[in-house]
């Protein structure tokens, strides 16, 4: 099993209400799972942590 807890870092929240925080956590988990599915389907050799790091640098 992958170590999701080690890779899911949320540095800051855009909203501070309970609903905003929960939404942002669910979005982060969803992105993590989608990237894991894409990694598996495309048979990418890089580990999930590396892919997420590249995506975080290229998001803008």
PyMOL Python script that loads the backbone (N, CA, C, O; Angstrom):
from pymol import cmd

cmd.read_pdbstr("""\
ATOM      1  N   UNK A   1       0.839  -1.188   0.000  1.00  0.00           N
ATOM      2  CA  UNK A   1       0.000   0.000   0.000  1.00  0.00           C
ATOM      3  C   UNK A   1       0.878   1.244   0.000  1.00  0.00           C
ATOM      4  O   UNK A   1       1.887   1.303   0.703  1.00  0.00           O
ATOM      5  N   UNK A   2       0.494   2.220  -0.781  1.00  0.00           N
ATOM      6  CA  UNK A   2       1.249   3.465  -0.869  1.00  0.00           C
ATOM      7  C   UNK A   2       1.086   4.266   0.417  1.00  0.00           C
ATOM      8  O   UNK A   2       0.089   4.114   1.123  1.00  0.00           O
ATOM      9  N   UNK A   3       2.042   5.101   0.717  1.00  0.00           N
ATOM     10  CA  UNK A   3       2.026   5.879   1.952  1.00  0.00           C
ATOM     11  C   UNK A   3       1.366   7.226   1.701  1.00  0.00           C
ATOM     12  O   UNK A   3       2.041   8.255   1.667  1.00  0.00           O
ATOM     13  N   UNK A   4       0.045   7.224   1.525  1.00  0.00           N
ATOM     14  CA  UNK A   4      -0.703   8.436   1.179  1.00  0.00           C
ATOM     15  C   UNK A   4      -0.548   9.511   2.235  1.00  0.00           C
ATOM     16  O   UNK A   4      -0.462  10.692   1.898  1.00  0.00           O
ATOM     17  N   UNK A   5      -0.510   9.140   3.483  1.00  0.00           N
ATOM     18  CA  UNK A   5      -0.440  10.131   4.563  1.00  0.00           C
ATOM     19  C   UNK A   5       0.841  10.952   4.479  1.00  0.00           C
ATOM     20  O   UNK A   5       0.863  12.103   4.917  1.00  0.00           O
ATOM     21  N   UNK A   6       1.896  10.386   3.930  1.00  0.00           N
ATOM     22  CA  UNK A   6       3.153  11.107   3.833  1.00  0.00           C
ATOM     23  C   UNK A   6       3.180  12.080   2.668  1.00  0.00           C
ATOM     24  O   UNK A   6       3.968  13.026   2.675  1.00  0.00           O
ATOM     25  N   UNK A   7       2.334  11.867   1.668  1.00  0.00           N
ATOM     26  CA  UNK A   7       2.377  12.682   0.460  1.00  0.00           C
ATOM     27  C   UNK A   7       1.279  13.733   0.381  1.00  0.00           C
ATOM     28  O   UNK A   7       1.334  14.617  -0.474  1.00  0.00           O
ATOM     29  N   UNK A   8       0.320  13.656   1.224  1.00  0.00           N
ATOM     30  CA  UNK A   8      -0.807  14.576   1.169  1.00  0.00           C
ATOM     31  C   UNK A   8      -0.534  15.762   2.089  1.00  0.00           C
ATOM     32  O   UNK A   8      -0.910  15.765   3.262  1.00  0.00           O
ATOM     33  N   UNK A   9       0.131  16.768   1.523  1.00  0.00           N
ATOM     34  CA  UNK A   9       0.474  17.959   2.291  1.00  0.00           C
ATOM     35  C   UNK A   9      -0.390  19.126   1.830  1.00  0.00           C
ATOM     36  O   UNK A   9      -0.391  19.490   0.654  1.00  0.00           O
ATOM     37  N   UNK A  10      -1.108  19.695   2.758  1.00  0.00           N
ATOM     38  CA  UNK A  10      -1.891  20.892   2.464  1.00  0.00           C
ATOM     39  C   UNK A  10      -1.247  22.011   3.275  1.00  0.00           C
ATOM     40  O   UNK A  10      -1.381  22.060   4.498  1.00  0.00           O
ATOM     41  N   UNK A  11      -0.553  22.902   2.587  1.00  0.00           N
ATOM     42  CA  UNK A  11       0.214  23.942   3.271  1.00  0.00           C
ATOM     43  C   UNK A  11      -0.667  25.021   3.871  1.00  0.00           C
ATOM     44  O   UNK A  11      -0.389  25.522   4.961  1.00  0.00           O
ATOM     45  N   UNK A  12      -1.721  25.377   3.168  1.00  0.00           N
ATOM     46  CA  UNK A  12      -2.632  26.394   3.686  1.00  0.00           C
ATOM     47  C   UNK A  12      -4.000  26.181   3.067  1.00  0.00           C
ATOM     48  O   UNK A  12      -4.141  25.533   2.029  1.00  0.00           O
ATOM     49  N   UNK A  13      -4.989  26.731   3.716  1.00  0.00           N
ATOM     50  CA  UNK A  13      -6.359  26.614   3.233  1.00  0.00           C
ATOM     51  C   UNK A  13      -6.815  27.959   2.699  1.00  0.00           C
ATOM     52  O   UNK A  13      -6.444  29.006   3.228  1.00  0.00           O
ATOM     53  N   UNK A  14      -7.620  27.924   1.652  1.00  0.00           N
ATOM     54  CA  UNK A  14      -8.136  29.155   1.057  1.00  0.00           C
ATOM     55  C   UNK A  14      -9.332  29.692   1.828  1.00  0.00           C
ATOM     56  O   UNK A  14      -9.621  30.888   1.781  1.00  0.00           O
ATOM     57  N   UNK A  15     -10.022  28.814   2.534  1.00  0.00           N
ATOM     58  CA  UNK A  15     -11.137  29.215   3.387  1.00  0.00           C
ATOM     59  C   UNK A  15     -10.953  28.584   4.747  1.00  0.00           C
ATOM     60  O   UNK A  15     -10.272  27.566   4.868  1.00  0.00           O
ATOM     61  N   UNK A  16     -11.533  29.156   5.754  1.00  0.00           N
ATOM     62  CA  UNK A  16     -11.318  28.628   7.107  1.00  0.00           C
ATOM     63  C   UNK A  16     -12.572  28.048   7.741  1.00  0.00           C
ATOM     64  O   UNK A  16     -12.519  27.528   8.856  1.00  0.00           O
ATOM     65  N   UNK A  17     -13.705  28.131   7.042  1.00  0.00           N
ATOM     66  CA  UNK A  17     -14.913  27.530   7.599  1.00  0.00           C
ATOM     67  C   UNK A  17     -14.774  26.007   7.561  1.00  0.00           C
ATOM     68  O   UNK A  17     -13.963  25.471   6.806  1.00  0.00           O
ATOM     69  N   UNK A  18     -15.549  25.334   8.355  1.00  0.00           N
ATOM     70  CA  UNK A  18     -15.480  23.876   8.397  1.00  0.00           C
ATOM     71  C   UNK A  18     -15.743  23.268   7.021  1.00  0.00           C
ATOM     72  O   UNK A  18     -15.052  22.338   6.604  1.00  0.00           O
ATOM     73  N   UNK A  19     -16.731  23.790   6.330  1.00  0.00           N
ATOM     74  CA  UNK A  19     -17.074  23.274   5.005  1.00  0.00           C
ATOM     75  C   UNK A  19     -15.936  23.502   4.012  1.00  0.00           C
ATOM     76  O   UNK A  19     -15.635  22.618   3.209  1.00  0.00           O
ATOM     77  N   UNK A  20     -15.305  24.664   4.055  1.00  0.00           N
ATOM     78  CA  UNK A  20     -14.201  24.969   3.142  1.00  0.00           C
ATOM     79  C   UNK A  20     -13.023  24.030   3.380  1.00  0.00           C
ATOM     80  O   UNK A  20     -12.429  23.522   2.428  1.00  0.00           O
ATOM     81  N   UNK A  21     -12.689  23.802   4.630  1.00  0.00           N
ATOM     82  CA  UNK A  21     -11.566  22.922   4.959  1.00  0.00           C
ATOM     83  C   UNK A  21     -11.862  21.487   4.522  1.00  0.00           C
ATOM     84  O   UNK A  21     -11.012  20.828   3.922  1.00  0.00           O
ATOM     85  N   UNK A  22     -13.063  21.009   4.822  1.00  0.00           N
ATOM     86  CA  UNK A  22     -13.431  19.649   4.411  1.00  0.00           C
ATOM     87  C   UNK A  22     -13.404  19.506   2.893  1.00  0.00           C
ATOM     88  O   UNK A  22     -12.925  18.498   2.372  1.00  0.00           O
ATOM     89  N   UNK A  23     -13.910  20.498   2.189  1.00  0.00           N
ATOM     90  CA  UNK A  23     -13.913  20.456   0.726  1.00  0.00           C
ATOM     91  C   UNK A  23     -12.501  20.382   0.172  1.00  0.00           C
ATOM     92  O   UNK A  23     -12.230  19.604  -0.743  1.00  0.00           O
ATOM     93  N   UNK A  24     -11.607  21.182   0.718  1.00  0.00           N
ATOM     94  CA  UNK A  24     -10.230  21.203   0.234  1.00  0.00           C
ATOM     95  C   UNK A  24      -9.507  19.899   0.537  1.00  0.00           C
ATOM     96  O   UNK A  24      -8.680  19.457  -0.260  1.00  0.00           O
ATOM     97  N   UNK A  25      -9.800  19.281   1.665  1.00  0.00           N
ATOM     98  CA  UNK A  25      -9.195  17.984   1.987  1.00  0.00           C
ATOM     99  C   UNK A  25      -9.699  16.927   1.016  1.00  0.00           C
ATOM    100  O   UNK A  25      -8.912  16.119   0.525  1.00  0.00           O
ATOM    101  N   UNK A  26     -11.006  16.918   0.730  1.00  0.00           N
ATOM    102  CA  UNK A  26     -11.555  15.953  -0.213  1.00  0.00           C
ATOM    103  C   UNK A  26     -11.007  16.166  -1.619  1.00  0.00           C
ATOM    104  O   UNK A  26     -10.768  15.198  -2.341  1.00  0.00           O
ATOM    105  N   UNK A  27     -10.807  17.394  -2.008  1.00  0.00           N
ATOM    106  CA  UNK A  27     -10.224  17.685  -3.317  1.00  0.00           C
ATOM    107  C   UNK A  27      -8.799  17.146  -3.389  1.00  0.00           C
ATOM    108  O   UNK A  27      -8.412  16.546  -4.392  1.00  0.00           O
ATOM    109  N   UNK A  28      -8.021  17.356  -2.339  1.00  0.00           N
ATOM    110  CA  UNK A  28      -6.638  16.860  -2.312  1.00  0.00           C
ATOM    111  C   UNK A  28      -6.603  15.333  -2.389  1.00  0.00           C
ATOM    112  O   UNK A  28      -5.775  14.768  -3.103  1.00  0.00           O
ATOM    113  N   UNK A  29      -7.487  14.672  -1.667  1.00  0.00           N
ATOM    114  CA  UNK A  29      -7.546  13.208  -1.714  1.00  0.00           C
ATOM    115  C   UNK A  29      -7.961  12.740  -3.104  1.00  0.00           C
ATOM    116  O   UNK A  29      -7.396  11.783  -3.631  1.00  0.00           O
ATOM    117  N   UNK A  30      -8.941  13.408  -3.696  1.00  0.00           N
ATOM    118  CA  UNK A  30      -9.416  13.042  -5.037  1.00  0.00           C
ATOM    119  C   UNK A  30      -8.315  13.168  -6.078  1.00  0.00           C
ATOM    120  O   UNK A  30      -8.156  12.289  -6.925  1.00  0.00           O
ATOM    121  N   UNK A  31      -7.562  14.244  -6.021  1.00  0.00           N
ATOM    122  CA  UNK A  31      -6.448  14.444  -6.966  1.00  0.00           C
ATOM    123  C   UNK A  31      -5.416  13.346  -6.789  1.00  0.00           C
ATOM    124  O   UNK A  31      -4.904  12.810  -7.771  1.00  0.00           O
ATOM    125  N   UNK A  32      -5.106  13.009  -5.549  1.00  0.00           N
ATOM    126  CA  UNK A  32      -4.135  11.952  -5.266  1.00  0.00           C
ATOM    127  C   UNK A  32      -4.586  10.626  -5.892  1.00  0.00           C
ATOM    128  O   UNK A  32      -3.795   9.934  -6.534  1.00  0.00           O
ATOM    129  N   UNK A  33      -5.856  10.285  -5.699  1.00  0.00           N
ATOM    130  CA  UNK A  33      -6.386   9.025  -6.231  1.00  0.00           C
ATOM    131  C   UNK A  33      -6.408   9.045  -7.761  1.00  0.00           C
ATOM    132  O   UNK A  33      -6.062   8.050  -8.397  1.00  0.00           O
ATOM    133  N   UNK A  34      -6.809  10.165  -8.349  1.00  0.00           N
ATOM    134  CA  UNK A  34      -6.822  10.264  -9.818  1.00  0.00           C
ATOM    135  C   UNK A  34      -5.422  10.110 -10.409  1.00  0.00           C
ATOM    136  O   UNK A  34      -5.248   9.440 -11.426  1.00  0.00           O
ATOM    137  N   UNK A  35      -4.439  10.718  -9.785  1.00  0.00           N
ATOM    138  CA  UNK A  35      -3.059  10.589 -10.266  1.00  0.00           C
ATOM    139  C   UNK A  35      -2.592   9.133 -10.125  1.00  0.00           C
ATOM    140  O   UNK A  35      -1.885   8.626 -10.995  1.00  0.00           O
ATOM    141  N   UNK A  36      -2.978   8.471  -9.051  1.00  0.00           N
ATOM    142  CA  UNK A  36      -2.610   7.063  -8.869  1.00  0.00           C
ATOM    143  C   UNK A  36      -3.235   6.189  -9.959  1.00  0.00           C
ATOM    144  O   UNK A  36      -2.590   5.274 -10.472  1.00  0.00           O
ATOM    145  N   UNK A  37      -4.487   6.473 -10.306  1.00  0.00           N
ATOM    146  CA  UNK A  37      -5.159   5.712 -11.372  1.00  0.00           C
ATOM    147  C   UNK A  37      -4.474   5.954 -12.716  1.00  0.00           C
ATOM    148  O   UNK A  37      -4.238   5.012 -13.473  1.00  0.00           O
ATOM    149  N   UNK A  38      -4.156   7.208 -13.010  1.00  0.00           N
ATOM    150  CA  UNK A  38      -3.470   7.538 -14.269  1.00  0.00           C
ATOM    151  C   UNK A  38      -2.109   6.862 -14.327  1.00  0.00           C
ATOM    152  O   UNK A  38      -1.720   6.329 -15.366  1.00  0.00           O
ATOM    153  N   UNK A  39      -1.384   6.883 -13.213  1.00  0.00           N
ATOM    154  CA  UNK A  39      -0.069   6.232 -13.145  1.00  0.00           C
ATOM    155  C   UNK A  39      -0.188   4.752 -13.488  1.00  0.00           C
ATOM    156  O   UNK A  39       0.614   4.216 -14.253  1.00  0.00           O
ATOM    157  N   UNK A  40      -1.184   4.104 -12.922  1.00  0.00           N
ATOM    158  CA  UNK A  40      -1.366   2.677 -13.171  1.00  0.00           C
ATOM    159  C   UNK A  40      -1.778   2.394 -14.612  1.00  0.00           C
ATOM    160  O   UNK A  40      -1.237   1.489 -15.246  1.00  0.00           O
ATOM    161  N   UNK A  41      -2.732   3.165 -15.129  1.00  0.00           N
ATOM    162  CA  UNK A  41      -3.222   2.928 -16.499  1.00  0.00           C
ATOM    163  C   UNK A  41      -2.158   3.204 -17.555  1.00  0.00           C
ATOM    164  O   UNK A  41      -2.080   2.497 -18.560  1.00  0.00           O
ATOM    165  N   UNK A  42      -1.339   4.230 -17.331  1.00  0.00           N
ATOM    166  CA  UNK A  42      -0.297   4.562 -18.297  1.00  0.00           C
ATOM    167  C   UNK A  42       1.007   3.815 -18.039  1.00  0.00           C
ATOM    168  O   UNK A  42       1.978   3.956 -18.782  1.00  0.00           O
ATOM    169  N   UNK A  43       1.011   3.020 -16.973  1.00  0.00           N
ATOM    170  CA  UNK A  43       2.183   2.226 -16.591  1.00  0.00           C
ATOM    171  C   UNK A  43       3.431   3.093 -16.455  1.00  0.00           C
ATOM    172  O   UNK A  43       4.491   2.760 -16.984  1.00  0.00           O
ATOM    173  N   UNK A  44       3.295   4.188 -15.753  1.00  0.00           N
ATOM    174  CA  UNK A  44       4.413   5.101 -15.522  1.00  0.00           C
ATOM    175  C   UNK A  44       5.321   4.503 -14.459  1.00  0.00           C
ATOM    176  O   UNK A  44       4.856   4.059 -13.409  1.00  0.00           O
ATOM    177  N   UNK A  45       6.615   4.495 -14.737  1.00  0.00           N
ATOM    178  CA  UNK A  45       7.588   3.870 -13.835  1.00  0.00           C
ATOM    179  C   UNK A  45       7.903   4.732 -12.602  1.00  0.00           C
ATOM    180  O   UNK A  45       8.248   4.200 -11.547  1.00  0.00           O
ATOM    181  N   UNK A  46       7.786   6.041 -12.734  1.00  0.00           N
ATOM    182  CA  UNK A  46       8.119   6.929 -11.613  1.00  0.00           C
ATOM    183  C   UNK A  46       7.173   6.667 -10.451  1.00  0.00           C
ATOM    184  O   UNK A  46       6.021   6.279 -10.644  1.00  0.00           O
ATOM    185  N   UNK A  47       7.681   6.886  -9.235  1.00  0.00           N
ATOM    186  CA  UNK A  47       6.801   6.688  -8.088  1.00  0.00           C
ATOM    187  C   UNK A  47       5.789   7.827  -7.981  1.00  0.00           C
ATOM    188  O   UNK A  47       5.970   8.900  -8.557  1.00  0.00           O
ATOM    189  N   UNK A  48       4.746   7.571  -7.246  1.00  0.00           N
ATOM    190  CA  UNK A  48       3.630   8.514  -7.147  1.00  0.00           C
ATOM    191  C   UNK A  48       4.073   9.847  -6.559  1.00  0.00           C
ATOM    192  O   UNK A  48       3.595  10.903  -6.975  1.00  0.00           O
ATOM    193  N   UNK A  49       4.975   9.801  -5.607  1.00  0.00           N
ATOM    194  CA  UNK A  49       5.480  11.024  -4.984  1.00  0.00           C
ATOM    195  C   UNK A  49       6.145  11.930  -6.021  1.00  0.00           C
ATOM    196  O   UNK A  49       5.922  13.140  -6.020  1.00  0.00           O
ATOM    197  N   UNK A  50       6.954  11.354  -6.900  1.00  0.00           N
ATOM    198  CA  UNK A  50       7.641  12.126  -7.932  1.00  0.00           C
ATOM    199  C   UNK A  50       6.645  12.751  -8.908  1.00  0.00           C
ATOM    200  O   UNK A  50       6.792  13.912  -9.288  1.00  0.00           O
ATOM    201  N   UNK A  51       5.651  11.996  -9.306  1.00  0.00           N
ATOM    202  CA  UNK A  51       4.635  12.514 -10.223  1.00  0.00           C
ATOM    203  C   UNK A  51       3.901  13.690  -9.586  1.00  0.00           C
ATOM    204  O   UNK A  51       3.690  14.717 -10.232  1.00  0.00           O
ATOM    205  N   UNK A  52       3.513  13.544  -8.327  1.00  0.00           N
ATOM    206  CA  UNK A  52       2.805  14.622  -7.637  1.00  0.00           C
ATOM    207  C   UNK A  52       3.685  15.861  -7.490  1.00  0.00           C
ATOM    208  O   UNK A  52       3.191  16.983  -7.595  1.00  0.00           O
ATOM    209  N   UNK A  53       4.965  15.673  -7.252  1.00  0.00           N
ATOM    210  CA  UNK A  53       5.896  16.808  -7.154  1.00  0.00           C
ATOM    211  C   UNK A  53       5.991  17.553  -8.481  1.00  0.00           C
ATOM    212  O   UNK A  53       5.970  18.783  -8.508  1.00  0.00           O
ATOM    213  N   UNK A  54       6.094  16.813  -9.578  1.00  0.00           N
ATOM    214  CA  UNK A  54       6.170  17.433 -10.901  1.00  0.00           C
ATOM    215  C   UNK A  54       4.887  18.201 -11.189  1.00  0.00           C
ATOM    216  O   UNK A  54       4.935  19.328 -11.681  1.00  0.00           O
ATOM    217  N   UNK A  55       3.748  17.604 -10.888  1.00  0.00           N
ATOM    218  CA  UNK A  55       2.472  18.266 -11.116  1.00  0.00           C
ATOM    219  C   UNK A  55       2.333  19.522 -10.245  1.00  0.00           C
ATOM    220  O   UNK A  55       1.766  20.522 -10.686  1.00  0.00           O
ATOM    221  N   UNK A  56       2.838  19.472  -9.037  1.00  0.00           N
ATOM    222  CA  UNK A  56       2.724  20.641  -8.166  1.00  0.00           C
ATOM    223  C   UNK A  56       3.575  21.804  -8.688  1.00  0.00           C
ATOM    224  O   UNK A  56       3.226  22.967  -8.484  1.00  0.00           O
ATOM    225  N   UNK A  57       4.682  21.498  -9.356  1.00  0.00           N
ATOM    226  CA  UNK A  57       5.522  22.533  -9.916  1.00  0.00           C
ATOM    227  C   UNK A  57       4.949  23.072 -11.225  1.00  0.00           C
ATOM    228  O   UNK A  57       5.169  24.231 -11.576  1.00  0.00           O
ATOM    229  N   UNK A  58       4.216  22.229 -11.940  1.00  0.00           N
ATOM    230  CA  UNK A  58       3.714  22.606 -13.258  1.00  0.00           C
ATOM    231  C   UNK A  58       2.254  23.041 -13.242  1.00  0.00           C
ATOM    232  O   UNK A  58       1.668  23.218 -14.310  1.00  0.00           O
ATOM    233  N   UNK A  59       1.654  23.216 -12.088  1.00  0.00           N
ATOM    234  CA  UNK A  59       0.223  23.504 -12.029  1.00  0.00           C
ATOM    235  C   UNK A  59      -0.136  24.882 -12.564  1.00  0.00           C
ATOM    236  O   UNK A  59      -1.271  25.100 -12.990  1.00  0.00           O
ATOM    237  N   UNK A  60       0.796  25.803 -12.551  1.00  0.00           N
ATOM    238  CA  UNK A  60       0.507  27.132 -13.056  1.00  0.00           C
ATOM    239  C   UNK A  60       1.208  27.359 -14.387  1.00  0.00           C
ATOM    240  O   UNK A  60       1.084  28.433 -14.975  1.00  0.00           O
TER     241      UNK A  60
END
""", "prot")
cmd.dss("prot")
cmd.show_as("cartoon", "prot")
cmd.util.cbc("prot")
cmd.orient("prot")
